[in-house]
Amino acid sequence: MASIHMGAQLEKIIRRHYNITEVAVAMGISRVSLYNWFKREDLDKRILDQLSKVLNENDLGVDLNLLAHKYTPESKPDILKNEEYWKTKYIDLLEKMHQLTLEQNLKDKAS
């Protein structure tokens, strides 16, 4: 059974939304320590709590404590299984991106 590699998931979240050096500085650790966390299959709840204080989870729409629950694809929380939920979320994001693109094009033309 495949399980979640917590460090790899954490790395994806941080790289997508933050600067690694800034996260390390804010946490009072070295970049090397952060990279070592990325290599770990399991992360302590203490580490996730520390990260939660530094990262603004509300802006990300991510609950880092989900990483603390090792689960297999068969035992995912219901929201992760709900294909319709994710499909709708994806379409909403595409529509927002399209709207922002249109607004930016109008600004560019006005300039």
N, CA, C and O atoms as a printed pandas DataFrame, in Angstrom:
     atom_number atom_name residue_name chain_id  residue_number  x_coord  y_coord  z_coord
0              1         N          MET        A               1    0.831   -1.189    0.000
1              2        CA          MET        A               1    0.000    0.000    0.000
2              3         C          MET        A               1    0.875    1.253    0.000
3              4         O          MET        A               1    1.790    1.373    0.815
4              5         N          ALA        A               2    0.607    2.153   -0.880
5              6        CA          ALA        A               2    1.370    3.397   -0.950
6              7         C          ALA        A               2    0.887    4.363    0.120
7              8         O          ALA        A               2   -0.309    4.463    0.394
8              9         N          SER        A               3    1.830    5.069    0.716
9             10        CA          SER        A               3    1.454    6.082    1.700
10            11         C          SER        A               3    2.058    7.416    1.302
11            12         O          SER        A               3    2.914    7.494    0.420
12            13         N          ILE        A               4    1.605    8.443    1.956
13            14        CA          ILE        A               4    2.048    9.798    1.653
14            15         C          ILE        A               4    3.462   10.017    2.193
15            16         O          ILE        A               4    3.743    9.696    3.348
16            17         N          HIS        A               5    4.343   10.556    1.368
17            18        CA          HIS        A               5    5.680   10.973    1.815
18            19         C          HIS        A               5    5.521   12.405    2.300
19            20         O          HIS        A               5    5.450   13.337    1.498
20            21         N          MET        A               6    5.466   12.573    3.602
21            22        CA          MET        A               6    5.128   13.865    4.193
22            23         C          MET        A               6    6.122   14.952    3.822
23            24         O          MET        A               6    5.719   16.080    3.538
24            25         N          GLY        A               7    7.406   14.639    3.820
25            26        CA          GLY        A               7    8.416   15.635    3.485
26            27         C          GLY        A               7    8.271   16.134    2.056
27            28         O          GLY        A               7    8.406   17.329    1.791
28            29         N          ALA        A               8    7.996   15.220    1.142
29            30        CA          ALA        A               8    7.817   15.599   -0.267
30            31         C          ALA        A               8    6.589   16.484   -0.436
31            32         O          ALA        A               8    6.617   17.448   -1.200
32            33         N          GLN        A               9    5.519   16.163    0.270
33            34        CA          GLN        A               9    4.314   16.983    0.200
34            35         C          GLN        A               9    4.574   18.381    0.769
35            36         O          GLN        A               9    4.137   19.384    0.206
36            37         N          LEU        A              10    5.283   18.426    1.882
37            38        CA          LEU        A              10    5.630   19.710    2.486
38            39         C          LEU        A              10    6.471   20.547    1.526
39            40         O          LEU        A              10    6.255   21.750    1.383
40            41         N          GLU        A              11    7.422   19.903    0.878
41            42        CA          GLU        A              11    8.277   20.616   -0.077
42            43         C          GLU        A              11    7.441   21.220   -1.203
43            44         O          GLU        A              11    7.669   22.365   -1.596
44            45         N          LYS        A              12    6.475   20.462   -1.725
45            46        CA          LYS        A              12    5.612   20.985   -2.793
46            47         C          LYS        A              12    4.852   22.218   -2.325
47            48         O          LYS        A              12    4.759   23.213   -3.044
48            49         N          ILE        A              13    4.308   22.143   -1.111
49            50        CA          ILE        A              13    3.539   23.269   -0.572
50            51         C          ILE        A              13    4.422   24.496   -0.427
51            52         O          ILE        A              13    4.049   25.586   -0.860
52            53         N          ILE        A              14    5.590   24.327    0.178
53            54        CA          ILE        A              14    6.481   25.465    0.433
54            55         C          ILE        A              14    7.012   26.042   -0.872
55            56         O          ILE        A              14    6.996   27.259   -1.057
56            57         N          ARG        A              15    7.479   25.195   -1.773
57            58        CA          ARG        A              15    8.035   25.696   -3.038
58            59         C          ARG        A              15    6.983   26.422   -3.874
59            60         O          ARG        A              15    7.299   27.379   -4.581
60            61         N          ARG        A              16    5.742   25.968   -3.792
61            62        CA          ARG        A              16    4.674   26.572   -4.587
62            63         C          ARG        A              16    4.296   27.957   -4.088
63            64         O          ARG        A              16    3.876   28.807   -4.873
64            65         N          HIS        A              17    4.443   28.192   -2.781
65            66        CA          HIS        A              17    3.904   29.426   -2.205
66            67         C          HIS        A              17    4.920   30.312   -1.482
67            68         O          HIS        A              17    4.616   31.463   -1.171
68            69         N          TYR        A              18    6.106   29.800   -1.214
69            70        CA          TYR        A              18    7.047   30.543   -0.382
70            71         C          TYR        A              18    8.463   30.441   -0.910
71            72         O          TYR        A              18    8.759   29.647   -1.803
72            73         N          ASN        A              19    9.325   31.257   -0.342
73            74        CA          ASN        A              19   10.754   31.195   -0.587
74            75         C          ASN        A              19   11.358   30.348    0.531
75            76         O          ASN        A              19   11.129   30.629    1.708
76            77         N          ILE        A              20   12.118   29.329    0.185
77            78        CA          ILE        A              20   12.660   28.400    1.180
78            79         C          ILE        A              20   13.536   29.119    2.199
79            80         O          ILE        A              20   13.440   28.846    3.396
80            81         N          THR        A              21   14.374   30.019    1.748
81            82        CA          THR        A              21   15.248   30.751    2.670
82            83         C          THR        A              21   14.422   31.558    3.666
83            84         O          THR        A              21   14.727   31.572    4.858
84            85         N          GLU        A              22   13.387   32.224    3.188
85            86        CA          GLU        A              22   12.545   33.020    4.087
86            87         C          GLU        A              22   11.836   32.154    5.121
87            88         O          GLU        A              22   11.721   32.546    6.282
88            89         N          VAL        A              23   11.363   30.987    4.715
89            90        CA          VAL        A              23   10.710   30.072    5.661
90            91         C          VAL        A              23   11.714   29.614    6.713
91            92         O          VAL        A              23   11.408   29.605    7.906
92            93         N          ALA        A              24   12.904   29.235    6.276
93            94        CA          ALA        A              24   13.930   28.776    7.216
94            95         C          ALA        A              24   14.286   29.877    8.221
95            96         O          ALA        A              24   14.379   29.619    9.421
96            97         N          VAL        A              25   14.482   31.086    7.736
97            98        CA          VAL        A              25   14.814   32.215    8.618
98            99         C          VAL        A              25   13.682   32.468    9.608
99           100         O          VAL        A              25   13.925   32.665   10.799
100          101         N          ALA        A              26   12.441   32.463    9.113
101          102        CA          ALA        A              26   11.283   32.718    9.976
102          103         C          ALA        A              26   11.151   31.644   11.060
103          104         O          ALA        A              26   10.666   31.917   12.158
104          105         N          MET        A              27   11.586   30.425   10.742
105          106        CA          MET        A              27   11.489   29.336   11.711
106          107         C          MET        A              27   12.707   29.264   12.618
107          108         O          MET        A              27   12.711   28.532   13.608
108          109         N          GLY        A              28   13.733   30.022   12.280
109          110        CA          GLY        A              28   14.947   29.993   13.088
110          111         C          GLY        A              28   15.776   28.736   12.872
111          112         O          GLY        A              28   16.466   28.270   13.779
112          113         N          ILE        A              29   15.700   28.190   11.653
113          114        CA          ILE        A              29   16.479   26.991   11.311
114          115         C          ILE        A              29   17.275   27.271   10.050
115          116         O          ILE        A              29   17.072   28.291    9.390
116          117         N          SER        A              30   18.173   26.372    9.720
117          118        CA          SER        A              30   18.950   26.541    8.488
118          119         C          SER        A              30   18.165   25.966    7.309
119          120         O          SER        A              30   17.246   25.166    7.479
120          121         N          ARG        A              31   18.551   26.395    6.123
121          122        CA          ARG        A              31   17.941   25.836    4.919
122          123         C          ARG        A              31   18.219   24.340    4.842
123          124         O          ARG        A              31   17.375   23.571    4.383
124          125         N          VAL        A              32   19.389   23.932    5.285
125          126        CA          VAL        A              32   19.757   22.511    5.277
126          127         C          VAL        A              32   18.774   21.703    6.118
127          128         O          VAL        A              32   18.360   20.613    5.725
128          129         N          SER        A              33   18.401   22.243    7.278
129          130        CA          SER        A              33   17.418   21.550    8.123
130          131         C          SER        A              33   16.093   21.397    7.395
131          132         O          SER        A              33   15.468   20.338    7.442
132          133         N          LEU        A              34   15.669   22.458    6.723
133          134        CA          LEU        A              34   14.418   22.406    5.982
134          135         C          LEU        A              34   14.505   21.365    4.861
135          136         O          LEU        A              34   13.572   20.587    4.656
136          137         N          TYR        A              35   15.620   21.356    4.144
137          138        CA          TYR        A              35   15.806   20.350    3.088
138          139         C          TYR        A              35   15.809   18.940    3.670
139          140         O          TYR        A              35   15.305   18.009    3.043
140          141         N          ASN        A              36   16.375   18.779    4.867
141          142        CA          ASN        A              36   16.368   17.465    5.516
142          143         C          ASN        A              36   14.942   17.035    5.860
143          144         O          ASN        A              36   14.606   15.854    5.769
144          145         N          TRP        A              37   14.111   17.993    6.252
145          146        CA          TRP        A              37   12.702   17.672    6.518
146          147         C          TRP        A              37   12.031   17.176    5.241
147          148         O          TRP        A              37   11.221   16.250    5.281
148          149         N          PHE        A              38   12.366   17.787    4.118
149          150        CA          PHE        A              38   11.771   17.387    2.844
150          151         C          PHE        A              38   12.088   15.924    2.511
151          152         O          PHE        A              38   11.310   15.254    1.831
152          153         N          LYS        A              39   13.228   15.440    2.991
153          154        CA          LYS        A              39   13.653   14.064    2.712
154          155         C          LYS        A              39   12.979   13.044    3.628
155          156         O          LYS        A              39   13.010   11.845    3.350
156          157         N          ARG        A              40   12.374   13.513    4.713
157          158        CA          ARG        A              40   11.777   12.598    5.691
158          159         C          ARG        A              40   10.402   12.118    5.240
159          160         O          ARG        A              40    9.571   12.899    4.778
160          161         N          GLU        A              41   10.189   10.831    5.385
161          162        CA          GLU        A              41    8.886   10.270    5.037
162          163         C          GLU        A              41    7.836   10.663    6.065
163          164         O          GLU        A              41    6.672   10.883    5.729
164          165         N          ASP        A              42    8.259   10.748    7.320
165          166        CA          ASP        A              42    7.355   11.136    8.410
166          167         C          ASP        A              42    7.832   12.444    9.028
167          168         O          ASP        A              42    9.036   12.676    9.137
168          169         N          LEU        A              43    6.898   13.296    9.432
169          170        CA          LEU        A              43    7.221   14.533   10.134
170          171         C          LEU        A              43    6.480   14.555   11.462
171          172         O          LEU        A              43    5.313   14.172   11.539
172          173         N          ASP        A              44    7.165   15.005   12.504
173          174        CA          ASP        A              44    6.547   15.118   13.826
174          175         C          ASP        A              44    5.447   16.164   13.800
175          176         O          ASP        A              44    5.485   17.113   13.017
176          177         N          LYS        A              45    4.481   15.977   14.658
177          178        CA          LYS        A              45    3.424   16.984   14.820
178          179         C          LYS        A              45    4.051   18.300   15.273
179          180         O          LYS        A              45    3.567   19.371   14.907
180          181         N          ARG        A              46    5.118   18.234   16.063
181          182        CA          ARG        A              46    5.815   19.433   16.539
182          183         C          ARG        A              46    6.321   20.269   15.361
183          184         O          ARG        A              46    6.206   21.495   15.371
184          185         N          ILE        A              47    6.875   19.610   14.360
185          186        CA          ILE        A              47    7.375   20.307   13.169
186          187         C          ILE        A              47    6.215   20.949   12.423
187          188         O          ILE        A              47    6.301   22.104   12.006
188          189         N          LEU        A              48    5.131   20.199   12.257
189          190        CA          LEU        A              48    3.971   20.734   11.546
190          191         C          LEU        A              48    3.362   21.911   12.295
191          192         O          LEU        A              48    2.932   22.885   11.678
192          193         N          ASP        A              49    3.322   21.827   13.625
193          194        CA          ASP        A              49    2.807   22.948   14.422
194          195         C          ASP        A              49    3.688   24.177   14.253
195          196         O          ASP        A              49    3.191   25.294   14.112
196          197         N          GLN        A              50    4.996   23.964   14.268
197          198        CA          GLN        A              50    5.951   25.061   14.093
198          199         C          GLN        A              50    5.768   25.704   12.715
199          200         O          GLN        A              50    5.768   26.929   12.592
200          201         N          LEU        A              51    5.614   24.881   11.692
201          202        CA          LEU        A              51    5.396   25.400   10.342
202          203         C          LEU        A              51    4.086   26.159   10.241
203          204         O          LEU        A              51    4.005   27.186    9.567
204          205         N          SER        A              52    3.061   25.654   10.912
205          206        CA          SER        A              52    1.749   26.307   10.875
206          207         C          SER        A              52    1.815   27.720   11.423
207          208         O          SER        A              52    1.096   28.605   10.959
208          209         N          LYS        A              53    2.674   27.933   12.407
209          210        CA          LYS        A              53    2.814   29.268   12.988
210          211         C          LYS        A              53    3.498   30.226   12.019
211          212         O          LYS        A              53    3.220   31.426   12.019
212          213         N          VAL        A              54    4.391   29.690   11.194
213          214        CA          VAL        A              54    5.161   30.526   10.269
214          215         C          VAL        A              54    4.407   30.762    8.954
215          216         O          VAL        A              54    4.385   31.875    8.429
216          217         N          LEU        A              55    3.802   29.712    8.442
217          218        CA          LEU        A              55    3.108   29.813    7.158
218          219         C          LEU        A              55    1.672   30.238    7.386
219          220         O          LEU        A              55    1.050   29.853    8.375
220          221         N          ASN        A              56    1.157   31.020    6.480
221          222        CA          ASN        A              56   -0.234   31.452    6.592
222          223         C          ASN        A              56   -1.110   30.428    5.878
223          224         O          ASN        A              56   -1.373   30.545    4.681
224          225         N          GLU        A              57   -1.558   29.426    6.629
225          226        CA          GLU        A              57   -2.340   28.333    6.039
226          227         C          GLU        A              57   -3.640   28.824    5.417
227          228         O          GLU        A              57   -4.101   28.257    4.426
228          229         N          ASN        A              58   -4.235   29.862    5.981
229          230        CA          ASN        A              58   -5.504   30.342    5.445
230          231         C          ASN        A              58   -5.354   30.836    4.017
231          232         O          ASN        A              58   -6.245   30.634    3.191
232          233         N          ASP        A              59   -4.233   31.485    3.720
233          234        CA          ASP        A              59   -3.999   31.951    2.357
234          235         C          ASP        A              59   -3.766   30.785    1.403
235          236         O          ASP        A              59   -4.114   30.850    0.224
236          237         N          LEU        A              60   -3.169   29.714    1.932
237          238        CA          LEU        A              60   -2.871   28.565    1.099
238          239         C          LEU        A              60   -4.082   27.684    0.859
239          240         O          LEU        A              60   -4.173   26.996   -0.157
240          241         N          GLY        A              61   -5.005   27.711    1.798
241          242        CA          GLY        A              61   -6.111   26.757    1.720
242          243         C          GLY        A              61   -5.625   25.356    2.030
243          244         O          GLY        A              61   -6.202   24.376    1.559
244          245         N          VAL        A              62   -4.569   25.256    2.817
245          246        CA          VAL        A              62   -3.957   23.967    3.128
246          247         C          VAL        A              62   -3.933   23.782    4.636
247          248         O          VAL        A              62   -3.619   24.715    5.376
248          249         N          ASP        A              63   -4.258   22.601    5.084
249          250        CA          ASP        A              63   -4.139   22.265    6.496
250          251         C          ASP        A              63   -2.923   21.358    6.634
251          252         O          ASP        A              63   -2.975   20.184    6.268
252          253         N          LEU        A              64   -1.827   21.903    7.164
253          254        CA          LEU        A              64   -0.602   21.120    7.277
254          255         C          LEU        A              64   -0.781   19.901    8.168
255          256         O          LEU        A              64   -0.066   18.911    8.012
256          257         N          ASN        A              65   -1.715   19.958    9.089
257          258        CA          ASN        A              65   -1.918   18.811    9.960
258          259         C          ASN        A              65   -2.501   17.617    9.215
259          260         O          ASN        A              65   -2.470   16.498    9.726
260          261         N          LEU        A              66   -3.035   17.838    8.009
261          262        CA          LEU        A              66   -3.436   16.692    7.191
262          263         C          LEU        A              66   -2.234   15.809    6.904
263          264         O          LEU        A              66   -2.369   14.595    6.752
264          265         N          LEU        A              67   -1.054   16.424    6.829
265          266        CA          LEU        A              67    0.149   15.639    6.580
266          267         C          LEU        A              67    0.475   14.723    7.753
267          268         O          LEU        A              67    1.122   13.690    7.577
268          269         N          ALA        A              68    0.030   15.095    8.945
269          270        CA          ALA        A              68    0.340   14.305   10.131
270          271         C          ALA        A              68   -0.423   12.991   10.148
271          272         O          ALA        A              68   -0.040   12.063   10.861
272          273         N          HIS        A              69   -1.479   12.900    9.388
273          274        CA          HIS        A              69   -2.272   11.676    9.340
274          275         C          HIS        A              69   -1.831   10.878    8.132
275          276         O          HIS        A              69   -2.216   11.168    7.000
276          277         N          LYS        A              70   -1.017    9.867    8.390
277          278        CA          LYS        A              70   -0.576    9.014    7.294
278          279         C          LYS        A              70   -1.787    8.230    6.826
279          280         O          LYS        A              70   -2.421    7.525    7.612
280          281         N          TYR        A              71   -2.103    8.351    5.568
281          282        CA          TYR        A              71   -3.221    7.571    5.065
282          283         C          TYR        A              71   -2.879    7.030    3.698
283          284         O          TYR        A              71   -2.053    7.582    2.971
284          285         N          THR        A              72   -3.526    5.955    3.376
285          286        CA          THR        A              72   -3.347    5.347    2.074
286          287         C          THR        A              72   -4.421    5.919    1.156
287          288         O          THR        A              72   -5.390    6.500    1.644
288          289         N          PRO        A              73   -4.276    5.772   -0.146
289          290        CA          PRO        A              73   -5.313    6.288   -1.040
290          291         C          PRO        A              73   -6.704    5.748   -0.711
291          292         O          PRO        A              73   -7.703    6.428   -0.943
292          293         N          GLU        A              74   -6.773    4.537   -0.174
293          294        CA          GLU        A              74   -8.069    3.947    0.157
294          295         C          GLU        A              74   -8.699    4.591    1.387
295          296         O          GLU        A              74   -9.917    4.532    1.555
296          297         N          SER        A              75   -7.893    5.202    2.245
297          298        CA          SER        A              75   -8.432    5.757    3.485
298          299         C          SER        A              75   -8.407    7.284    3.516
299          300         O          SER        A              75   -8.380    7.883    4.591
300          301         N          LYS        A              76   -8.415    7.906    2.351
301          302        CA          LYS        A              76   -8.405    9.368    2.273
302          303         C          LYS        A              76   -9.649    9.941    2.935
303          304         O          LYS        A              76  -10.707    9.313    2.936
304          305         N          PRO        A              77   -9.514   11.147    3.504
305          306        CA          PRO        A              77  -10.721   11.815    3.999
306          307         C          PRO        A              77  -11.717   11.987    2.851
307          308         O          PRO        A              77  -11.324   12.084    1.688
308          309         N          ASP        A              78  -12.998   12.022    3.186
309          310        CA          ASP        A              78  -14.049   12.092    2.162
310          311         C          ASP        A              78  -13.854   13.245    1.180
311          312         O          ASP        A              78  -14.100   13.091   -0.016
312          313         N          ILE        A              79  -13.413   14.401    1.684
313          314        CA          ILE        A              79  -13.265   15.553    0.788
314          315         C          ILE        A              79  -12.218   15.284   -0.294
315          316         O          ILE        A              79  -12.334   15.802   -1.404
316          317         N          LEU        A              80  -11.203   14.483    0.018
317          318        CA          LEU        A              80  -10.187   14.181   -0.980
318          319         C          LEU        A              80  -10.682   13.155   -1.994
319          320         O          LEU        A              80  -10.170   13.092   -3.112
320          321         N          LYS        A              81  -11.667   12.358   -1.614
321          322        CA          LYS        A              81  -12.225   11.359   -2.514
322          323         C          LYS        A              81  -13.269   11.956   -3.453
323          324         O          LYS        A              81  -13.529   11.409   -4.525
324          325         N          ASN        A              82  -13.856   13.056   -3.060
325          326        CA          ASN        A              82  -14.986   13.617   -3.779
326          327         C          ASN        A              82  -14.532   14.280   -5.077
327          328         O          ASN        A              82  -14.094   15.430   -5.091
328          329         N          GLU        A              83  -14.647   13.534   -6.150
329          330        CA          GLU        A              83  -14.189   14.017   -7.453
330          331         C          GLU        A              83  -14.957   15.256   -7.907
331          332         O          GLU        A              83  -14.368   16.163   -8.495
332          333         N          GLU        A              84  -16.243   15.306   -7.645
333          334        CA          GLU        A              84  -17.061   16.441   -8.058
334          335         C          GLU        A              84  -16.613   17.727   -7.359
335          336         O          GLU        A              84  -16.590   18.794   -7.973
336          337         N          TYR        A              85  -16.257   17.623   -6.072
337          338        CA          TYR        A              85  -15.768   18.774   -5.316
338          339         C          TYR        A              85  -14.538   19.364   -5.992
339          340         O          TYR        A              85  -14.465   20.573   -6.214
340          341         N          TRP        A              86  -13.567   18.506   -6.322
341          342        CA          TRP        A              86  -12.322   18.983   -6.911
342          343         C          TRP        A              86  -12.531   19.486   -8.330
343          344         O          TRP        A              86  -11.877   20.437   -8.757
344          345         N          LYS        A              87  -13.428   18.859   -9.055
345          346        CA          LYS        A              87  -13.742   19.316  -10.402
346          347         C          LYS        A              87  -14.323   20.732  -10.353
347          348         O          LYS        A              87  -13.930   21.602  -11.130
348          349         N          THR        A              88  -15.255   20.945   -9.438
349          350        CA          THR        A              88  -15.873   22.266   -9.277
350          351         C          THR        A              88  -14.839   23.294   -8.836
351          352         O          THR        A              88  -14.817   24.416   -9.342
352          353         N          LYS        A              89  -13.992   22.913   -7.903
353          354        CA          LYS        A              89  -12.949   23.829   -7.418
354          355         C          LYS        A              89  -12.014   24.215   -8.569
355          356         O          LYS        A              89  -11.649   25.382   -8.707
356          357         N          TYR        A              90  -11.636   23.254   -9.377
357          358        CA          TYR        A              90  -10.758   23.497  -10.519
358          359         C          TYR        A              90  -11.412   24.459  -11.518
359          360         O          TYR        A              90  -10.778   25.402  -11.990
360          361         N          ILE        A              91  -12.664   24.214  -11.828
361          362        CA          ILE        A              91  -13.380   25.078  -12.773
362          363         C          ILE        A              91  -13.498   26.498  -12.219
363          364         O          ILE        A              91  -13.324   27.467  -12.958
364          365         N          ASP        A              92  -13.790   26.626  -10.928
365          366        CA          ASP        A              92  -13.860   27.955  -10.306
366          367         C          ASP        A              92  -12.533   28.695  -10.433
367          368         O          ASP        A              92  -12.503   29.886  -10.743
368          369         N          LEU        A              93  -11.441   27.980  -10.192
369          370        CA          LEU        A              93  -10.117   28.610  -10.309
370          371         C          LEU        A              93   -9.824   29.030  -11.748
371          372         O          LEU        A              93   -9.260   30.097  -11.989
372          373         N          LEU        A              94  -10.208   28.185  -12.695
373          374        CA          LEU        A              94  -10.017   28.548  -14.109
374          375         C          LEU        A              94  -10.809   29.801  -14.467
375          376         O          LEU        A              94  -10.317   30.670  -15.187
376          377         N          GLU        A              95  -12.028   29.888  -13.965
377          378        CA          GLU        A              95  -12.852   31.065  -14.244
378          379         C          GLU        A              95  -12.254   32.318  -13.607
379          380         O          GLU        A              95  -12.259   33.386  -14.220
380          381         N          LYS        A              96  -11.746   32.198  -12.398
381          382        CA          LYS        A              96  -11.100   33.350  -11.743
382          383         C          LYS        A              96   -9.867   33.781  -12.525
383          384         O          LYS        A              96   -9.631   34.973  -12.722
384          385         N          MET        A              97   -9.080   32.796  -12.970
385          386        CA          MET        A              97   -7.872   33.113  -13.737
386          387         C          MET        A              97   -8.245   33.800  -15.046
387          388         O          MET        A              97   -7.598   34.764  -15.455
388          389         N          HIS        A              98   -9.275   33.309  -15.691
389          390        CA          HIS        A              98   -9.735   33.916  -16.940
390          391         C          HIS        A              98  -10.162   35.366  -16.703
391          392         O          HIS        A              98   -9.815   36.257  -17.477
392          393         N          GLN        A              99  -10.913   35.591  -15.634
393          394        CA          GLN        A              99  -11.377   36.945  -15.309
394          395         C          GLN        A              99  -10.197   37.875  -15.034
395          396         O          GLN        A              99  -10.174   39.011  -15.507
396          397         N          LEU        A             100   -9.222   37.392  -14.272
397          398        CA          LEU        A             100   -8.033   38.201  -13.987
398          399         C          LEU        A             100   -7.252   38.516  -15.259
399          400         O          LEU        A             100   -6.726   39.618  -15.416
400          401         N          THR        A             101   -7.182   37.546  -16.162
401          402        CA          THR        A             101   -6.493   37.757  -17.433
402          403         C          THR        A             101   -7.201   38.824  -18.259
403          404         O          THR        A             101   -6.561   39.694  -18.851
404          405         N          LEU        A             102   -8.519   38.748  -18.292
405          406        CA          LEU        A             102   -9.285   39.760  -19.021
406          407         C          LEU        A             102   -9.063   41.151  -18.427
407          408         O          LEU        A             102   -8.861   42.122  -19.156
408          409         N          GLU        A             103   -9.104   41.234  -17.101
409          410        CA          GLU        A             103   -8.893   42.530  -16.437
410          411         C          GLU        A             103   -7.502   43.068  -16.726
411          412         O          GLU        A             103   -7.336   44.264  -16.970
412          413         N          GLN        A             104   -6.501   42.197  -16.701
413          414        CA          GLN        A             104   -5.129   42.619  -16.970
414          415         C          GLN        A             104   -4.992   43.094  -18.418
415          416         O          GLN        A             104   -4.311   44.083  -18.688
416          417         N          ASN        A             105   -5.637   42.393  -19.339
417          418        CA          ASN        A             105   -5.590   42.804  -20.754
418          419         C          ASN        A             105   -6.223   44.183  -20.934
419          420         O          ASN        A             105   -5.718   45.003  -21.700
420          421         N          LEU        A             106   -7.327   44.440  -20.231
421          422        CA          LEU        A             106   -7.968   45.749  -20.331
422          423         C          LEU        A             106   -7.053   46.849  -19.774
423          424         O          LEU        A             106   -6.963   47.939  -20.338
424          425         N          LYS        A             107   -6.380   46.545  -18.663
425          426        CA          LYS        A             107   -5.443   47.518  -18.089
426          427         C          LYS        A             107   -4.302   47.791  -19.044
427          428         O          LYS        A             107   -3.888   48.936  -19.225
428          429         N          ASP        A             108   -3.791   46.722  -19.660
429          430        CA          ASP        A             108   -2.672   46.866  -20.605
430          431         C          ASP        A             108   -3.073   47.718  -21.812
431          432         O          ASP        A             108   -2.293   48.543  -22.287
432          433         N          LYS        A             109   -4.289   47.509  -22.297
433          434        CA          LYS        A             109   -4.762   48.275  -23.447
434          435         C          LYS        A             109   -4.983   49.741  -23.093
435          436         O          LYS        A             109   -4.771   50.629  -23.919
436          437         N          ALA        A             110   -5.414   49.985  -21.851
437          438        CA          ALA        A             110   -5.655   51.351  -21.398
438          439         C          ALA        A             110   -4.350   52.121  -21.189
439          440         O          ALA        A             110   -4.341   53.352  -21.228
440          441         N          SER        A             111   -3.272   51.410  -20.973
441          442        CA          SER        A             111   -1.984   52.065  -20.696
442          443         C          SER        A             111   -1.365   52.610  -21.938
443          444         O          SER        A             111   -0.281   53.191  -21.884
